[in-house]
Amino acid sequence: MAQNKMLQFIKLERRTPDKRAAAERGQDFDEIYGGFDVERATAQASRCEQCGIPFCSLRCPLHNNIPDWLMLAATGRLEEAYAVSSATNTLPEICGRICPQDRLCEGSCVLEQSEHGGVTIGAMEKYIADSAFEAGWVKPFTPKVERQESVGIVGAGPAGLAAAEQLRRLGYKVEVYDRYDRAGGLLVYGIPGFKLEKDVVARRVSVFEKSGVVFHHNVDVGKDVSLADLRKKHAAVVIATGVYAARGLGIPGAHLEGVIPALEYLTCSNRLNMGDRVADFDSGRLNAKGKNVVVVGGGDTAMDCLRTALRQGAASVKCLYRRDRANMPGSQREVVNATEEGAEFVWLAAPEEVVGGAEGKVAGVRTVKMHLGLPDASGRQSPTPVPGSAHVVPADMVLAALGFSPEDLPVLFGEPDLAVTRSGTLAVDPATMMTSLDGVFAAGDIVRGASLVVWAVHEGRDVAHRIHAYVQQGSAAASLVNAG
């Protein structure tokens, strides 16, 4: 294998993995991007400038040692590259696929800032991890020391998985409780297969299972088992449930038949693609085929809804967003993909009312044009309605993709002393990540609010070490008491 030198950005242009043609990929839910071959991977890795201050690493929530594993990959030392990559990231093959690199590492790359085109960091992370699995380098692990204490984790999403892996490596017995029938949370049920095929998640979960992590599926904490029981059973408990309560449209007509929360729609589609039967799809309620679909929202979930509806054979698919493209929160890469596949974006358009038709069903969305004024608290220009601009966009299905809020966990868990913030997320001590309940910790979106998978992984890894310190402190105190 060629031993590429670094700093090849002067000679080599940025190249991303090949993307399947829109007409082809619109027929299935397989991932749309291929992978690098060895030659292209080593060439793209060799473009790295090996900066003295690696802004890519600084911008990454996990502070991945990106220049190091790029150099190792460029010189053919892939097994070592994977070792460095996985040392800081529990789910590198997943983050490589779904992270918004344009807003994080790649967007901060010095080459991107100097208009040479940033290094293809995400594609390289995916290539390194996938190569490691193919070569058999990703093996179950055994802790150096087996501890007697156990930790319970509520939620098998990215934060829960990251915490489970780190705690198991520290020697704890780890049991994960999740309401769904498969581990992965939003990775499995919320993100479509064209961005993340589900066997990629199952492959990683299998490694954790073989390493001793025990998963309890179809367990709804608060119903099937109480949080109090988990506290009695385990030395510590982590709440990593994420945020699942859909934010409503908050306009007249939002109750009409055909107005669907985004996550319900995406979960149905993902279940179908994993071979499950879904009654609401069979009835047509969650099937977009032949319908005029309107998606309200401008984030990545909205993009997922657009692209899913197109694959289901919708007659038309429109996205209403009250700001312009430059001010939208979603990934620009996803806007490009959705546009290529046939979605229509209606910028500067805000819904005022869902219009009903026969039998209480959706017939359209009354929309008003918006004008962008001064920046608001988020730093984006504040939209204001243009008088006399209202018009109706025809719709048979309206997908509300306005983000997610926390569920009322104190009520669901039967724990009124579980403190929450004004926004409903769990209140934690920033130094310990412990909630108001002793020995109960929290991480991920249920603390941060709806955010990125990479942040959930970061906090899941972090909370594991906070728990380790807590348990050790308790063990030390018990030893002092016994010695006395």
N, C-alpha and C positions, 0 to 999 in steps of 0.2 A: 504494500500500500504506500502510495506517495506520502512523503513527510512534508506537508505544506508549511511554509513559513507563514507568519502572521503579517498583519498590516497590508493585506492584499487588496484592500478596498480601492486602491488607485487603478489596479488592473481589472478587477472583477466587479461587475455590477450586482446589485441586490437581486436575488432570484428567490421567489417563493415556490413552494411545492405546486405542482400542476393542479388545477381546479377543473373538475368535470364540467362539461358544457351544461348550461342552464336547462336545455330541453331534456337532456339525459337525467340529470340529478333531480329534476322536478317530478320524476316518475317513481321515486323511492325515498326512503328515509335513511339511506346510508350516508356516511360522512362524505362531504363534497370535496375535501382536499385529499390528495394522495400524500405519499411520503417521499422524503429524499432517498435517492440511492446513495451509495457510498461516495461516489465521485462528487456529486453535487453537495452533499453534506460537508465533506471535508473542505471543499472550495468555499462554501458560504461561511463556515466557521473561521476560515483563515482570513476573512475580511475584518475580523475584530481588531481594534486599534490598541487593545491592552492598555487602556487609559490608566494614568496614575491615580485618578479619582474616578472609580467606576460608577458613573451616574446611573447606569442600568441597574446595578445592585442596590444602590441607595433608593431608587424609586420602587423597587420590588418590595412588597410588604414582608416577604420572607427573607429579604436580603440575600437571595441566592448568590453564590459565588460564580456569577455568569462568565466573566472573562477566563476563569480557571478551567471550567468545563468546556468552554469553546476551544481553548488552546489544546486541551487533551484530545478533543474530538478531531481537531484539525491535523493532529499528528498521529491519528490512528489508535489512540489509547482509549477506546470506547468504554471498556470495563471500568477504568479509573474515572472517566468522565461521569459515568452513572453513579459511582460511589460518591463523588463530590456533589452531584446534583441531588441525590436522594438524602444526603446528610442534612440538608436544610428544608427539604420539601417532601412531605408524606405522599403526595399525589402528583409527581412531575408529569406523567403521561396525560393526566387530566388537565392540569393547569396549562400545559403546552397547547392543548386543543381549545380551551374555552376562555382563557384569560384575555382581557382586552389589552393586548400588548401595545397597541397603538397609543394607549393612554398611560401605560406604565413603562416597562423596561425599554421597549423599542422606541417609544416616543421620546425617551430621555437619552437615547444613544447619541454620543457625540457625532457620529457619522450622519445621523438623521438631522441633527441641528446644523451641520455644515453642508447639508444638501447632497451628500454622497449616497444617501439611502441607508437607513439603519440596518444593523445585522439582523437576520431573521431568527431572533432568539427563541420565539415560541415554537417555530417549526423544528429548530435544533433540539429543544428540550423534549419535544415529542419523539423525534428520531432517536435520541440517545436512550430514552426509557423504553420505547418499543423494541429497539435493538437488544437491550438488556434482557427483556422478557424472552425474545426469540432465541437468544443465546443461552438461556438458562441461568443467567447471573442473578436473577431475582429469586431468592430462596426464602423459605420460612426461617424465622430467627428464633433463637433460644436465649432468654436472659442469662446473664452471667450468674445472677443470684436470684433464686425464687423466694419471694416474700410471702408471708402468711396473709397479709392484708389483701382485701379485694376492693375494687372501685366499680361502682355502677354508673353507666353513662346513659342518659335519656336522649335518644336521637342518634340515628346512624347516618346523618348527613356528613358533609366534609369536616365540620368542627368535631363531631363525635368520632369520626374515623381517625382523625389526626390525634386526638387525645388518647384514643384506644391504643394506637400504635406506640406512642411514646410511653404510656403507662406500662404497657406489656414489656417493652424493652427495659424498663426500670425494675421489672420483676413482679409487678402486681398481677393478681388474678383480675381479669377485666371481663365484665358482662355488660353488653349493650342491649338496651330495650328500645324497640321502635314500633310505631303503630302500623307500619306497612309490612308487606310480605316479602320485601327484598331490602337489603341494605343499600344505602346510597342517598336516600332523601331526594332532594331536588336534582341531584346528579342523574338519578334514574327516572324520576317521575315528572320533573319540571323542565329539563333541558332535552330538546328533541334529538333523535338519533343522528340527524344530518350534521349536528355539531359534536355529538359525543355518543358513539355507539355503546350500547349497554354492556356488551361483553368486556369492554375496557374497564368498566367499574367492577364487574363481577370478578375479573381476573385479579384485581388488587385486593378485593375483599377476601378472596380465597387464600391469599398469602397470609392475611391477618388470622383467618380461621385456623389455618395449619400452624400458626405461631401460638395458638392458645386463646385467642380472643373468642368469647362465646357470644353469639348473637341470639337474642330472643325476639322473633318476629311476631307481628300481629298482637303486640302488647301495648295497650293504651294506658299510660300512666295516669292515674286518677280514676280509672274505671276497672281495669283488670288487676292492677296492683297500685297501692298507694305510695306516695312519696315517703310517707312515714315508715312504711315497711322497708323500702329501699335504704333508708337511713339506718335502720336497725341491722340490715343485712351487710352493709358495706362500710368500710372505714371512711369513705367519702363518696359523694355523688356529684356528677357533672350534668347540668342541664344544658343541652345543646340541641334544642328543638327547632331552631330557626324561627322564621315568622311566616305564617301561612294564612292569616286573615286577609282576605281581599279588600282593597279599598274600593268602595262603590263609586258610581258615576256622580251621585249627588245631584241629579237633575230630574225633572218630571219625566215619567215614563220608564224609569230605570227598572221598574218591577215587571215590565212586559215580558211575555214569553219570547225567547230568542235573545235576551240579554244574558250573557254568560261570563262568569269570572274567568280570567285568562288561565289560572292554574288548573281549574276544573277541566277546561278544554284541553290543555296540554297533557294533563295526567291521563285523560281518556285516550288520547292519541298514542302516548307512550305505552300504555297498557296493551292497546291493540297490536302495536308493533312487537310486543314481547309475547304475543300469542294469547292474551287474555280476552275474554268476552266482556263487553261493556253494554249493559242494557240501554243506557241513554244514547249510545251510538247507534245501536240496532233500531231504536225508535226514531232516529233522525235528529234528535235534539242536539247532539254534539257532533253531527256530521255536516260538514260544510259543502258537500257535493251539490252543485247546481245552484248554490245560494249566492246572493250578493252580500259579502262580508265586509263589515266596517270594524276596524280595530282602533280603539281610542287609547293613545299613549305613545311615548317616544323613546322608551327604554328597550333593553335587549329582550325583555319578555314580550313586548309588542312585536318585535322583529320575529321572534319565534312563532307567534300566533299567525302573522302574515304568511310566513313560509310554510307553516303546517296547513293552513287553509288552502293554499295553492296546490299542495300535494294531494289534498283530499278532493280536488276537482271543483273548487268554487268557481262560480260564473264570473265574479269580479272580486277583487280584494283591495280595499282602500285603507290607508292609515291616516287618521286625523290627528294632527299635532298642533298645539296652540302657538308654538314658537316656530322659528325657521330651522333649517338643517344645521346651521352653525351652532345653535343653542340647544340642540337635543342632547339628552343624557346617554343615549345608546351608542354603541360602537359604530363608527363610520363604515367599517368593514362589513357589518351586518346590513347596513342600509344598501350598500352596493350589491350584496348578494340577493337581498330581497327584490331590488329593482330589476336585476338581471332575470330573476325568476318570474317576474310579471306583476309585482305589487305596485300600486300607485300611491304616491305620497301626496297628501293634501296639506301643505304647510300653512301655518298661520290660520288654522281653523279650529275653533272650539265648539264642542257640542252644547247646545242649550236645552234640547229636549229630545227624548226618544219618542218618535211618532208612532202611534198604534194604528193597526189596520183591523181586518176582520178577526173576530174571536180573540181579541186581546193579544194578537201577535205583533211583533215588530214590523213596521213598514218603511221606516227611514229614520234618519237622525237630522234634526233641525240644527244647522250649523251657522255660526257667525264668523266672519273674517276678523282677524286680529291685527293690531298694529303694535310693533315693539317700541316701547318707550325707554325710560331710564332703567338702569340695573336695579334688581331687587336684592334681598338679603343673600341670595345664592350667588350673586355676581352676574346673573344672566339678565338680559333685558326683559322688563316686565311687559306682558301682553295686555292690551286694552282693546275692547270691541270697537269695530267700525260701524257706526250707526247706519241702519238701512241695508246691511249686507247679508241678512239672514236668508238661508236657502235650505232645502231639504236634500240630503244625500240618500238615495234609495238603499234599503238594507233589509235583509231577511234574518241576519244574525249579527249581533253587536258584541264584540269581545272587549271587555273592560280590562285593560292592562295598565292600571295606574299605580301599581306597586302593592306592597304588602305591609300589614301591621301585625303586631304581636297578638297572639291569643291571650285571653285572660287567664294566665297560668295560676294565680292564687286561687281562683274559683275552680278551674279544671283539676288542679292537684289537691284541692281541699286544704290549702295551706294559706290562711288569711294573713299570716305573719311574713309571708314571702313578699318582700318589698319590691315595688316597681317604680319606674321613673314616670314623669308626666306623659311621656309618649307610650307607656305601657311595656317598655323593655325591662328586663330584670336589672335592678340596682345592685351593683357589686362594688366591693372595695377595690379601687384601682391597684393597690399594692399587692393584694392577695388573690383577687378575682373571686372572692367568696361572697355569696349572697348574704342576706340578713339572717339566714338559717345556718347555724354552725355545721361545718362539714359539707355544706352544699355549695358548689361552685357553678359558674356559668360561663359560656364562651360562645362566640359566633354571633349570628344575626340576632339572637334573642337578647343580646347585650348591646350590640352595635346598631341594630336596625338593619333592614334589608341592604345587603352589600355584596361584595364580590366573594367568589369561592376562595380565592387566594387569601383574603383576610380571615375567613373562617378557618382555613388550615393553620394560618399563623396563630390564631388565638387558641385553637385546639391543642397545638403543640405547647403553647405557653402555659395553658391551664394545667397540663399534666405535670409540669415541673413545680407549679405553685402547690399542687396537691401533694407532691412528693415531700416538699418542705413542711407542709402541714402535718403529714403523717409522721415524718421523722421527729418533728417537734413534740408531737404527742407521745411518741415512743420514748423520747429522751426524758420527758416529764414523768412518764410511768416508771422508768428505770430509777429516777431519783426518789420517787415515793417508795418503791420496793426496797431500795438501798437504805432508806431511812428507817 
